[in-house]
Amino acid sequence: MAKYFDAGMSDVSFVADEDLTQYQWRLMMASSTVGNCQLLDIVAPGDTVDTICGRMPIGVLTNSPSLGQEATVKVIGFTKARACAAGCQLTYGSYLSASNDGNFVSASDDAEDPIWGIWFGPNVANAGSAVGNVLLNMSFIASGLQMLATNN
């Protein structure tokens, strides 16, 4: 049985801007409606600073609300999250980027992917996926964007 970490950090409540019943443990982004969130479906690995501005993850959905219901989003600390090994194996301690379907993915070695978290779940072979522990820290956003800006 997997052990999931919890640092006791508070979750943040938003309103589901769409049906999120199938997207628990996925990355969310702010929607165009104040106070609402939606599935992160725009940012893809390899995007540049110019294409991701204003479209970044705000955290991981920890419940599964329908349209208009309360969406609970973990914004910092440890949480369960879904991750996929895309392009390389996902291993304990791997840096994570975001895919265009709300999943975390293993960050590429070319330093172009913003880092949104660190994987503390099981090892996952290429093209596999799992739910495991992820350490979220919004300071990774700033450092990821800084890395992008200096590499472009």
C-alpha positions as CSV (number, residue, x, y, z in Angstrom):
1,M,0.0,0.0,0.0
2,A,1.4,3.4,-1.0
3,K,2.1,6.0,1.7
4,Y,0.9,9.5,0.8
5,F,2.6,12.5,2.5
6,D,0.6,15.4,3.9
7,A,2.4,18.5,5.2
8,G,-0.9,19.9,6.6
9,M,-1.0,22.7,4.1
10,S,-4.4,24.3,3.5
11,D,-6.2,23.7,0.2
12,V,-7.8,26.6,-1.7
13,S,-11.4,26.6,-2.8
14,F,-12.5,27.6,-6.3
15,V,-15.6,27.0,-8.3
16,A,-15.4,24.4,-11.1
17,D,-15.7,26.2,-14.4
18,E,-16.4,22.9,-16.2
19,D,-17.2,19.3,-15.2
20,L,-14.1,18.1,-13.4
21,T,-15.5,14.8,-12.1
22,Q,-12.9,12.8,-14.1
23,Y,-9.9,15.0,-13.3
24,Q,-9.1,14.5,-9.6
25,W,-5.3,14.6,-9.0
26,R,-4.7,16.7,-12.2
27,L,-3.3,20.2,-12.6
28,M,-5.8,23.1,-12.6
29,M,-5.5,26.7,-14.0
30,A,-7.4,29.8,-13.3
31,S,-10.3,30.3,-15.7
32,S,-11.5,33.6,-17.3
33,T,-14.2,33.8,-14.6
34,V,-13.0,35.3,-11.3
35,G,-12.9,32.7,-8.6
36,N,-13.2,29.7,-11.0
37,C,-10.7,27.1,-12.1
38,Q,-10.5,24.6,-15.0
39,L,-8.3,21.7,-16.2
40,L,-4.9,22.8,-17.3
41,D,-5.1,22.0,-21.0
42,I,-3.0,24.7,-22.7
43,V,0.6,24.4,-21.4
44,A,2.6,21.7,-23.0
45,P,6.2,20.6,-22.5
46,G,8.5,22.6,-24.8
47,D,6.4,25.8,-24.6
48,T,8.4,29.0,-24.3
49,V,8.0,31.9,-21.9
50,D,6.1,33.8,-24.7
51,T,3.4,31.0,-25.0
52,I,2.8,30.2,-21.3
53,C,2.4,33.7,-19.8
54,G,-0.9,33.8,-17.9
55,R,-1.6,30.1,-18.5
56,M,0.1,28.4,-15.7
57,P,-1.0,25.8,-13.2
58,I,-2.4,27.0,-9.9
59,G,-2.3,23.6,-8.2
60,V,-3.7,20.0,-8.1
61,L,-7.5,19.2,-7.8
62,T,-8.1,17.1,-4.7
63,N,-11.8,16.4,-5.2
64,S,-14.0,15.7,-8.2
65,P,-16.6,18.5,-8.6
66,S,-19.2,18.9,-11.3
67,L,-19.7,22.3,-13.1
68,G,-20.4,25.0,-10.5
69,Q,-19.4,23.0,-7.5
70,E,-16.6,23.8,-5.1
71,A,-13.2,22.7,-6.5
72,T,-10.6,22.1,-3.8
73,V,-7.1,22.8,-5.1
74,K,-3.8,22.1,-3.3
75,V,-1.4,24.9,-4.2
76,I,1.7,24.2,-2.1
77,G,3.2,21.2,-0.3
78,F,2.7,17.5,-0.7
79,T,-0.3,16.1,-2.6
80,K,-1.4,13.1,-4.5
81,A,-1.2,13.8,-8.3
82,R,-1.3,11.9,-11.6
83,A,2.0,11.8,-13.6
84,C,3.0,10.2,-16.9
85,A,6.4,9.2,-18.0
86,A,6.6,11.0,-21.4
87,G,9.9,10.6,-23.2
88,C,11.8,9.3,-20.3
89,Q,11.3,7.2,-17.2
90,L,9.7,8.9,-14.1
91,T,11.8,8.1,-11.1
92,Y,11.7,9.0,-7.4
93,G,13.0,12.6,-7.1
94,S,12.4,13.5,-10.8
95,Y,11.5,17.1,-11.6
96,L,8.0,17.5,-13.1
97,S,6.6,19.6,-15.9
98,A,3.0,19.8,-17.1
99,S,1.3,18.2,-20.0
100,N,-1.6,19.6,-22.0
101,D,-4.1,17.3,-20.3
102,G,-3.5,18.3,-16.7
103,N,-1.0,15.5,-15.9
104,F,2.4,16.0,-14.6
105,V,5.2,14.6,-16.9
106,S,8.9,14.1,-16.3
107,A,10.7,17.3,-17.2
108,S,13.0,17.0,-20.2
109,D,16.7,17.3,-19.9
110,D,16.9,20.3,-22.3
111,A,16.0,22.8,-19.5
112,E,13.2,24.3,-21.5
113,D,10.3,22.9,-19.5
114,P,9.1,24.9,-16.4
115,I,9.4,22.8,-13.2
116,W,6.1,22.6,-11.3
117,G,7.0,19.9,-8.8
118,I,9.1,16.9,-7.7
119,W,7.9,13.3,-8.0
120,F,8.0,11.2,-4.8
121,G,5.9,8.3,-6.2
122,P,6.7,5.0,-7.7
123,N,9.1,4.6,-10.6
124,V,7.1,4.6,-13.9
125,A,8.4,3.2,-17.2
126,N,8.2,5.3,-20.4
127,A,4.6,5.7,-21.6
128,G,3.2,4.6,-18.2
129,S,1.3,6.7,-15.6
130,A,0.6,6.5,-11.9
131,V,-0.8,8.5,-9.0
132,G,1.8,9.3,-6.4
133,N,3.3,11.9,-4.1
134,V,4.2,15.3,-5.6
135,L,5.8,18.2,-3.8
136,L,4.3,21.4,-5.1
137,N,6.0,24.7,-4.5
138,M,4.9,27.8,-6.4
139,S,8.4,29.2,-6.2
140,F,9.2,26.6,-8.9
141,I,7.1,28.6,-11.3
142,A,9.3,31.7,-10.9
143,S,12.5,29.7,-11.2
144,G,11.2,27.7,-14.2
145,L,10.2,30.9,-16.0
146,Q,13.6,32.4,-15.1
147,M,15.3,29.4,-16.6
148,L,13.3,29.7,-19.8
149,A,14.0,33.4,-20.1
150,T,17.8,32.9,-19.7
151,N,17.8,29.9,-22.2
152,N,15.9,31.7,-25.0
